[in-house]
Amino acid sequence: MPKLKTHRAAAKRYKVTATGKIERRHAGIGHLLQHKSESRKRKIFSNIEISETHEKLISKELPYKKYSR
C-alpha cells in the first residue's frame, strides 16, 4: 500500500488536540476590527472545535492525524 498524502492546506488550517479533536480559527479576524466590540474580538481570536458534520471530511484530508500536533 502506498502512503497517503496529507492535504497541506488542511494541515495549515486545522490543529489536532491531544485528545484527537480538530480545532479551527474563527472567521472575521483579518481586518475591520475597529468597529467590533472587545468581547466579540476576544471570542473571535480563540480557536473552536469543528462541527460533527465536517469532522469526517477533514479527517480524510489529515490521514496521519495522530502525528500532526
N, CA and C atoms as a LAMMPS dump frame, in Angstrom:
ITEM: TIMESTEP
0
ITEM: NUMBER OF ATOMS
207
ITEM: BOX BOUNDS ff ff ff
-5.0000000000000000e+02 5.0000000000000000e+02
-5.0000000000000000e+02 5.0000000000000000e+02
-5.0000000000000000e+02 5.0000000000000000e+02
ITEM: ATOMS id mol type element x y z
1 1 1 N 0.843 -1.193 0
2 1 2 C 0 0 0
3 1 3 C 0.884 1.251 0
4 2 1 N 0.58 2.198 -0.866
5 2 2 C 1.34 3.45 -0.834
6 2 3 C 0.923 4.317 0.353
7 3 1 N 1.808 5.212 0.707
8 3 2 C 1.494 6.134 1.793
9 3 3 C 0.462 7.148 1.32
10 4 1 N -0.375 7.617 2.236
11 4 2 C -1.352 8.668 1.921
12 4 3 C -0.704 10.024 2.116
13 5 1 N -1.068 10.957 1.252
14 5 2 C -0.527 12.302 1.372
15 5 3 C -1.468 13.165 2.195
16 6 1 N -0.886 14.001 3.05
17 6 2 C -1.649 14.964 3.83
18 6 3 C -1.981 16.152 2.944
19 7 1 N -3.207 16.62 3.02
20 7 2 C -3.608 17.827 2.292
21 7 3 C -2.974 19.014 3.01
22 8 1 N -1.994 19.652 2.354
23 8 2 C -1.181 20.661 3.026
24 8 3 C -1.986 21.88 3.452
25 9 1 N -2.98 22.273 2.665
26 9 2 C -3.809 23.423 3.044
27 9 3 C -4.59 23.123 4.321
28 10 1 N -5.078 21.89 4.441
29 10 2 C -5.808 21.496 5.644
30 10 3 C -4.881 21.436 6.852
31 11 1 N -3.654 20.968 6.633
32 11 2 C -2.694 20.865 7.733
33 11 3 C -2.348 22.244 8.296
34 12 1 N -2.38 23.271 7.438
35 12 2 C -2.084 24.625 7.896
36 12 3 C -3.284 25.284 8.568
37 13 1 N -4.482 24.851 8.227
38 13 2 C -5.693 25.491 8.759
39 13 3 C -6.211 24.867 10.05
40 14 1 N -5.955 23.593 10.259
41 14 2 C -6.518 22.885 11.405
42 14 3 C -5.422 22.41 12.344
43 15 1 N -5.788 22.322 13.627
44 15 2 C -4.863 21.86 14.655
45 15 3 C -5.516 20.683 15.372
46 16 1 N -4.742 19.638 15.612
47 16 2 C -5.263 18.464 16.306
48 16 3 C -4.861 18.559 17.768
49 17 1 N -5.827 18.414 18.668
50 17 2 C -5.547 18.487 20.1
51 17 3 C -5 17.142 20.583
52 18 1 N -4.578 17.103 21.827
53 18 2 C -4.001 15.884 22.4
54 18 3 C -5.029 14.76 22.484
55 19 1 N -6.312 15.109 22.598
56 19 2 C -7.36 14.09 22.678
57 19 3 C -7.867 13.672 21.302
58 20 1 N -7.329 14.281 20.227
59 20 2 C -7.711 13.885 18.875
60 20 3 C -8.792 14.739 18.243
61 21 1 N -9.228 15.778 18.934
62 21 2 C -10.232 16.673 18.362
63 21 3 C -9.543 17.656 17.415
64 22 1 N -10.295 18.167 16.433
65 22 2 C -9.741 19.094 15.456
66 22 3 C -10.274 20.493 15.743
67 23 1 N -9.357 21.466 15.801
68 23 2 C -9.735 22.856 16.065
69 23 3 C -9.483 23.71 14.836
70 24 1 N -10.256 24.79 14.727
71 24 2 C -10.084 25.745 13.639
72 24 3 C -10.182 27.151 14.195
73 25 1 N -9.792 28.146 13.356
74 25 2 C -9.903 29.545 13.753
75 25 3 C -11.298 30.067 13.428
76 26 1 N -11.705 31.116 14.112
77 26 2 C -12.943 31.805 13.778
78 26 3 C -12.725 32.651 12.527
79 27 1 N -13.805 32.935 11.833
80 27 2 C -13.748 33.857 10.702
81 27 3 C -13.892 35.285 11.223
82 28 1 N -13.403 36.249 10.458
83 28 2 C -13.64 37.651 10.785
84 28 3 C -12.555 38.325 11.588
85 29 1 N -11.316 37.805 11.568
86 29 2 C -10.256 38.452 12.347
87 29 3 C -9.215 39.114 11.459
88 30 1 N -9.45 39.119 10.15
89 30 2 C -8.46 39.643 9.22
90 30 3 C -8.331 41.151 9.258
91 31 1 N -9.457 41.845 9.232
92 31 2 C -9.44 43.308 9.19
93 31 3 C -10.797 43.821 9.644
94 32 1 N -10.977 45.129 9.601
95 32 2 C -12.206 45.799 10.067
96 32 3 C -12.525 45.471 11.523
97 33 1 N -11.511 45.564 12.363
98 33 2 C -11.7 45.224 13.777
99 33 3 C -12.086 46.43 14.628
100 34 1 N -11.979 47.648 14.086
101 34 2 C -12.189 48.828 14.914
102 34 3 C -13.645 48.992 15.363
103 35 1 N -14.591 48.476 14.59
104 35 2 C -15.987 48.648 14.989
105 35 3 C -16.541 47.453 15.762
106 36 1 N -15.739 46.403 15.941
107 36 2 C -16.187 45.232 16.692
108 36 3 C -15.867 45.43 18.176
109 37 1 N -16.758 44.966 19.027
110 37 2 C -16.564 45.151 20.466
111 37 3 C -15.42 44.278 20.968
112 38 1 N -14.866 44.65 22.118
113 38 2 C -13.736 43.916 22.691
114 38 3 C -14.12 42.48 23.028
115 39 1 N -15.318 42.295 23.567
116 39 2 C -15.744 40.942 23.942
117 39 3 C -15.922 40.074 22.704
118 40 1 N -16.44 40.663 21.628
119 40 2 C -16.601 39.932 20.367
120 40 3 C -15.242 39.555 19.786
121 41 1 N -14.279 40.462 19.86
122 41 2 C -12.945 40.182 19.344
123 41 3 C -12.25 39.095 20.154
124 42 1 N -12.435 39.1 21.468
125 42 2 C -11.834 38.065 22.317
126 42 3 C -12.343 36.682 21.923
127 43 1 N -13.647 36.59 21.644
128 43 2 C -14.228 35.316 21.241
129 43 3 C -13.706 34.883 19.875
130 44 1 N -13.561 35.845 18.971
131 44 2 C -13.103 35.547 17.613
132 44 3 C -11.656 35.057 17.608
133 45 1 N -10.805 35.607 18.459
134 45 2 C -9.386 35.253 18.439
135 45 3 C -9.092 33.875 19.032
136 46 1 N -10.054 33.269 19.697
137 46 2 C -9.832 31.933 20.243
138 46 3 C -10.153 30.873 19.191
139 47 1 N -9.68 29.665 19.4
140 47 2 C -9.965 28.558 18.49
141 47 3 C -11.264 27.88 18.895
142 48 1 N -11.885 27.188 17.943
143 48 2 C -13.144 26.495 18.192
144 48 3 C -13.052 25.097 17.597
145 49 1 N -13.727 24.143 18.225
146 49 2 C -13.747 22.78 17.722
147 49 3 C -14.636 22.716 16.48
148 50 1 N -14.245 21.912 15.497
149 50 2 C -15.038 21.825 14.27
150 50 3 C -16.334 21.071 14.536
151 51 1 N -17.328 21.293 13.69
152 51 2 C -18.621 20.647 13.867
153 51 3 C -18.543 19.179 13.462
154 52 1 N -19.481 18.403 13.939
155 52 2 C -19.504 16.971 13.646
156 52 3 C -19.721 16.701 12.163
157 53 1 N -20.425 17.609 11.471
158 53 2 C -20.703 17.416 10.052
159 53 3 C -19.434 17.515 9.206
160 54 1 N -18.454 18.291 9.638
161 54 2 C -17.215 18.452 8.89
162 54 3 C -16.094 17.526 9.356
163 55 1 N -16.305 16.858 10.464
164 55 2 C -15.242 16.051 11.058
165 55 3 C -14.76 14.935 10.13
166 56 1 N -15.688 14.265 9.459
167 56 2 C -15.336 13.163 8.571
168 56 3 C -14.552 13.663 7.354
169 57 1 N -14.98 14.792 6.797
170 57 2 C -14.323 15.357 5.619
171 57 3 C -12.887 15.79 5.926
172 58 1 N -12.715 16.471 7.043
173 58 2 C -11.388 16.976 7.403
174 58 3 C -10.468 15.837 7.825
175 59 1 N -11.017 14.81 8.441
176 59 2 C -10.203 13.656 8.837
177 59 3 C -9.614 12.938 7.63
178 60 1 N -10.314 12.969 6.497
179 60 2 C -9.78 12.375 5.265
180 60 3 C -8.582 13.169 4.762
181 61 1 N -8.613 14.474 4.943
182 61 2 C -7.516 15.317 4.489
183 61 3 C -6.299 15.213 5.407
184 62 1 N -6.517 14.786 6.643
185 62 2 C -5.423 14.619 7.608
186 62 3 C -5.302 13.141 7.984
187 63 1 N -4.755 12.3 7.101
188 63 2 C -4.739 10.867 7.379
189 63 3 C -3.873 10.477 8.571
190 64 1 N -2.801 11.262 8.838
191 64 2 C -1.924 10.943 9.96
192 64 3 C -2.169 11.933 11.099
193 65 1 N -3.438 12.027 11.47
194 65 2 C -3.907 12.937 12.5
195 65 3 C -3.175 12.73 13.821
196 66 1 N -2.861 11.502 14.095
197 66 2 C -2.229 11.128 15.348
198 66 3 C -0.875 11.827 15.533
199 67 1 N -0.175 12.095 14.425
200 67 2 C 1.17 12.649 14.494
201 67 3 C 1.244 14.131 14.165
202 68 1 N 0.123 14.755 13.846
203 68 2 C 0.164 16.172 13.42
204 68 3 C -0.164 17.115 14.572
205 69 1 N 0.692 17.138 15.591
206 69 2 C 0.487 18.033 16.722
207 69 3 C 1.569 19.077 16.75
